[in-house]
């Protein structure tokens, strides 16, 4: 069960994004290297619906064990009371990718996995960080956006490719 504070802040952030023109135009990603194909991944909703994660630094992390997932989850929900139950992940067949932005002084920030691609020797994960423009009205509250996705387990090395966009408000 989510706390009222989480739902309220998520609603405020969503409302601000809509007032600022929604998602806007995404980044122009470079062409994928030869041999890379898109693979299906699932957003772990419980790890994406809050802007107030307890993770205050910028991270790109691959989690391949239950112990790593538990440690991440405990840090992620450190600012939420009561803490939601950790989503079940079958690490025999799945793995988790985590992307965090670190602490921000206002609302209006977001982070998302835009794609996961498998190549001959590695996986490529595209992560998009969104920030409010200087004309945006944002809530004056500390935020720490984070997201996590799961997909079929792989032992390939993982490379993260980042892009950032700024949403200008009207």
C-alpha angles and dihedrals in degrees: 000000000000121000121244090243091058093049094045094050092045089052092049092049091048091049092051092049089053092047089050092057100277120258096339122193116338126225124279102246119204117253113276116257115257114282097024118129131185115254127201118257134175127224111235094226095197089058094048107043097077132070091191103072117157091238107104100178133069112261144172108191139172115211117198103162138057089238092056090047092050092050091048093047094050090053093042095055096038091112096046124088122222091026112229119238116268111256114247116251123182100221091188087072105012141052133192132229118202129196123182132179099205125229120335126189095227143024123260097080124118140174129201141172104240098187147344118215132185121215134179094273108014150010121255119208120192115208125190122202116196124199132184117252124240092263094054121108107224134178112263096234133115112257134183110192118205138166138186134194133189130210143154113315117259133175092209119118114261124228121191122212115195133202131177132205132187119215113216114208125219 
